[in-house]
Amino acid sequence: MNTEIIVTLENGADSNLIIQIIENIKGVLKASIKNDIKSDKE
């Protein structure tokens, strides 16, 4: 069984850097970016 963690980034965050960091954590199988989530703050 896998566990999924959802992270919401603020505008201007370097998503590529964050993906690289997450993928380098021991035990992480993969990381991906999904851009279709709208913030309640908009």
N, C-alpha and C positions, 0 to 999 in steps of 0.2 A: 504494500500500500504506500502510495506517495502522498506527500503533503504539499500543498500549494500555498505560497505566500504572495499576497498582492501588495504592491508598493505604489503609492501615488506620489508623483514627482511634481514639484512646483515648476512654473514656467521658467525657462532658461536653464534648467538643470541639464547637465551633460549625461544624457541617457546612455550613450555608448560607453563612457567611462564607468558608470554605475553597473552596467551589464558585465563588463570585464571584471570588476571587483567581485561581483556576486558569483560569477562562474569560477573564480579562483578560490572560493571558500570550499573547504573539504566537505564532501557529501553532496554538493550541488550537482545535479545531473545536467540541467540546462537552464538558461534564462532567456526570456523573450520580451519583446516590447509590443504593447497593444495600445494604440493611440485613439481608440474610439470611445473612451470614457470621458463624460463631461463633468466638470466640477460644479458643485452647488454654489460656489463663490462667484461664478460668471454672471 
